[in-house]
Amino acid sequence: MAVRLQPLDDSCRELNRKYLLPAGYHQNNMFTTDWNEDDYGNLNLYDLYEKLYMMKTGEEAPYEFAFTGRTYEVPEEEFEAVFHDFFQIDSQIIRQRTTYHEETHTYQYRPRGLYDKGTTPDVPFPEVVSYEENGDGTLKLTVNAVWPKKSLERAFRHEVVVRPLNGDG
């Protein structure tokens, strides 16, 4: 069990709720690899698809995980729209970083599961502890990875720069 001794600013809580918690650290590398709008580095789009789909629609992605590794063909409009809502990313970049079938205009997709990132639910959670508004409209968030099970208020610290899109989303 972890107990907070220092108060956390309400603005930090809101930024955390809005930008960090929906993806978190579980089964994706969004906040644990270096990337930016010009170079997506090692960011794994497949790992983010289900989380972003849920954020976009409020529903689970309609593709069931199967231990057999079942794959689906997702229409390009559906697949790309999930990423376009959250990133300033060109469709060509999405196609280069995933398996795209030009002839059917679909993306091959396999739901993520225990063979992708491990099965443990015991991972830290992100907590925005401070932020700065940058002159270009972005926000620089300082984030602690809080790990209650290990009694660590800061398993590691990182910075995330976000650019609010679609009406501050």
QUIPEKA-V340808 format. One record per helix or strand of 2 or more residues. SS is the DSSP state (~ for helix, > for strand). FROM is the first residue (numbers start at 1). LEN is the number of residues. Records with the same first field share a line. If there is no record, write none. Layout:
SS=FROM-LEN ; FROM-LEN
This chain:
~=10-11 ; 45-13 ; 76-9 ; 91-7 ; 114-4 ; 148-3
>=72-4 ; 100-2 ; 106-4 ; 125-9 ; 138-10 ; 152-12
